[in-house]
Amino acid sequence: MSRARQARNVSLRAVALGATALVVVVALATTIGWHYGRRLNASGSLGVAAPAAPAASAPAALPLSDSAPQPERARYEAEKLAVLNGWAWVDKRSGIARIPVARAMALMADARKEPAP
């Protein structure tokens, strides 16, 4: 193709129109974002008030995080191990008891053994 032919294929009007449309879209998106941002409150949502701070006199029910949770975790695990490995009545009247897991597994294994011929 010759240079004269290539120059005629480019429409300056189309390029200018496309650039103008792009500028308008960017300006519109920026304006909408700015107005939306102004309407947001401190909680980050539209039209909903930010939650009030809790009263100073009311103690928190649970801490959000512990600096050293290891003692509490050890106490929890010891309690659960005592339940798994201990003997206790669940309902004495009905004869329902809790037995150690190892003992329960041994009883189940013995019950499944086939008698010798």
C-alpha positions in Angstrom: 0.0 0.0 0.0 1.1 3.5 -0.7 1.5 6.2 2.0 -1.4 8.1 0.5 -3.7 5.1 0.8 -2.7 4.4 4.4 -3.4 8.0 5.4 -6.9 7.8 4.0 -7.8 4.7 6.1 -7.4 6.6 9.4 -10.3 8.7 10.3 -9.3 11.6 12.5 -13.0 12.2 13.3 -13.4 8.6 14.7 -10.2 8.9 16.7 -11.3 12.2 18.2 -14.8 10.8 18.9 -13.3 7.7 20.7 -11.0 9.8 22.8 -13.8 12.2 23.8 -16.0 9.2 24.7 -13.2 7.8 26.9 -12.7 11.1 28.6 -16.4 11.4 29.3 -16.6 7.9 30.8 -13.6 8.4 33.0 -15.0 11.8 34.2 -18.4 10.3 34.9 -16.9 7.3 36.8 -14.8 9.7 38.9 -17.7 11.9 39.7 -19.9 9.0 40.7 -17.1 7.5 42.9 -16.6 10.9 44.6 -20.3 11.3 45.4 -20.6 7.7 46.6 -17.5 8.1 48.8 -19.0 11.3 50.4 -22.1 9.4 51.4 -20.3 6.6 53.2 -20.2 6.8 56.9 -17.6 5.6 59.4 -18.8 2.0 59.2 -18.2 1.9 55.5 -21.8 1.4 54.4 -24.4 3.7 52.9 -27.1 5.0 55.2 -26.4 2.8 58.2 -25.0 4.5 61.3 -21.8 3.3 62.7 -22.2 1.1 65.8 -21.9 3.0 69.1 -19.0 2.2 71.4 -19.9 -0.2 74.2 -20.5 1.4 77.6 -17.5 1.7 79.8 -19.3 0.1 82.8 -20.3 -3.1 80.9 -17.5 -5.7 81.1 -16.7 -7.6 77.9 -18.0 -11.1 77.9 -15.0 -12.7 76.3 -11.6 -11.2 75.3 -11.1 -10.8 71.6 -7.6 -12.4 71.8 -5.4 -13.7 74.5 -1.7 -12.8 74.6 -0.9 -16.3 76.0 -3.7 -18.9 75.3 -1.5 -21.9 76.1 -2.7 -22.4 79.8 -6.4 -22.2 78.7 -5.7 -24.6 75.8 -3.9 -27.1 78.2 -6.9 -26.9 80.6 -9.3 -27.6 77.8 -7.4 -30.5 76.4 -7.0 -32.0 79.9 -10.8 -31.8 80.4 -11.5 -33.4 77.1 -9.0 -36.2 77.8 -10.6 -36.8 81.2 -13.9 -37.3 79.5 -12.5 -39.6 76.8 -10.5 -41.7 79.3 -12.8 -41.6 82.3 -15.6 -43.6 83.7 -18.9 -41.9 84.5 -22.6 -42.4 84.6 -24.6 -40.6 81.9 -27.9 -41.9 83.2 -27.6 -44.2 86.1 -31.4 -45.0 86.2 -31.3 -46.2 82.6 -27.9 -48.0 83.0 -26.1 -45.7 80.5 -22.4 -45.2 81.4 -19.5 -43.5 79.7 -16.4 -45.7 79.5 -12.8 -45.0 78.2 -12.5 -45.1 74.5 -9.7 -47.7 74.6 -12.0 -50.0 76.6 -15.0 -49.4 74.2 -12.8 -50.3 71.2 -11.6 -53.5 72.9 -15.2 -54.5 73.7 -16.3 -53.8 70.1 -13.3 -55.8 68.8 -14.2 -58.7 71.1 -17.8 -58.7 70.0 -16.8 -58.9 66.3 -14.5 -61.9 66.7 -15.9 -65.1 65.3 -16.0 -68.1 67.6 -13.4 -70.8 66.9 -14.8 -74.0 65.5 
